[in-house]
Amino acid sequence: MSEVLLRLDDIHVRFANQNVLEGAQLQVHRGEIVTLIGPNGAGKTTLVRAVLGLLKPDRGQVWRKPKLRVGYMPQKLHVDATLPLSVLRFLRLVPGVDRARALAALGEVGAEHVIDSPLQKISGGEMQRVLLARALLREPELLVLDEPVQGVDVAGQAELYRLIGVLRDRYDCGVLMVSHDLHLVMSATDQVVCLNRHVCCSGHPEQVSSDPAFVELFGQDARSLAIYHHQHDHSHDLHGSVVTGKPHVHGPNCKH
Amino acid sequence: MPDFLLNALLAGLALALVAGPLGSFVVWRRMAYFGDTLSHAALFGVALGLMLDVNLTLAVTVGCVLLALLLVTLQQRQPLASDTLLGILAHSTLSLGLVSLSFMKDVRVDLMGYLFGDLLAVGPSDLAWIVGGSALVLLMLIPLWRPLLAITVHEELAKVEGLPVAGIRLALMLLIAVVIAVAMKIVGVLLITSLLIIPAAAAQRHARTPEQMAFGASVLGIVAVCLGLTLSWFEDTPAGPSIVVSAAALFLLSFAWPKRA
């Protein structure tokens, strides 16, 4: 197995007396694409924030390879309309970037044509590519992508996932991404981590999609559906705590 | 040109120069009300300075910084929205300043001067503080420029990329506090924010880069100071408000100017 870039163990996070994460664990190796999937409120973004060091877990360990260079692509970017900023200037906020390097990075993601456009004038798909280019300018060992295909049409989504695979090979970096979309992700990833406050199941896509815990979490149709269904393996009461009664199905990788 | 007018002009120009880039950040980061709150607190700083008999510019700077820290603490500790907190702090510190000043019977205080500025009374030592303070802020802005832009665009991205976001935000608050202390003599605590945001807002429509907007704001501020002082000289109008009126006129004119394609 190649070098471990990132290891999270037994992560617990509480917000306002709500358990957001209860003992989640995660590993990313160099050259590996790991995708976090799970329903809304499963703690995907929280786990990513812990990975990035933006949030300190209440309990548990976050280990990063020393001096790990992380390229981060946020879910969305809102720049105030009064700030006149071109795509080039946005990319040059990364120290040591000149026009040639910015153009090269935009070339890798297929967005050279927007280099001189104002950041507020480009389309959603172009914005995702620009954000990816900015992450690449950091020469990342680990790419962290929070819902990278948000606001992109279906054809563009497949193209973006393909691009992420190409970039992984070229940079030999690890990729950790969050996604809502089951179908496209399954074909574009090495490792799927199914999160619902804890890791319900994880493994290779084929393995996971036949896992009873996965089927429980996403429903029987999940494998053939491109559009994500909200189906929990449990229900919540008004206070958000899990209603017991219906047993949770443990998968082979279930760690609790 | 008489000395007092030359002093006034130099003080106004120094402030306009530094208000351009700093005001641009106030506009981009939507801190107009924050600046207003700090400047209202400046009067409390004046009262403290008189009470403790220390340099007023220093007292005002320290007062503004303390208020900024108090605000950050309050924002984290309780659920009231920021604009409510700012409103509470702005008016209570202004009132606290006025009340404290009224207790100092033996100190002759020109209240109007503090509220609306007393540019034509700027003496050589005031001028030294104003030029020195402005130069300090401009010098500090040079290394801070790119980090400030980075956190304005996306704070978490900047943090992941290794920038000390909290420190940079604090530095920006400090710079604004210094400019408020400097500007108080020129336009007074009630009008300071206008000098930060009006030139920046006027420059915004025609700027294509952050630097163009900052530089344009400085130029427009300088023009506003010259126009305001001219108005004040010939028509005997109050100098500070005349500068603000000139700046507002330039802002309106910026709409008449055709926008570049």
Interface residues (C-beta under 8 A of the other chain):
Chain A: L52 G53 L54 V70 Y72 P74 L77 V79 D80 T82 L83 P84 L85 S86 R89 F90 L93 V94 P95 P118 R134 R138 V144
Chain B: V27 W28 R29 R30 R146 L149 A150 T152 V153 H154 E156 L157 K159 V160 E161 A201 Q204 A207 R208 T209 P210 Q212 M213
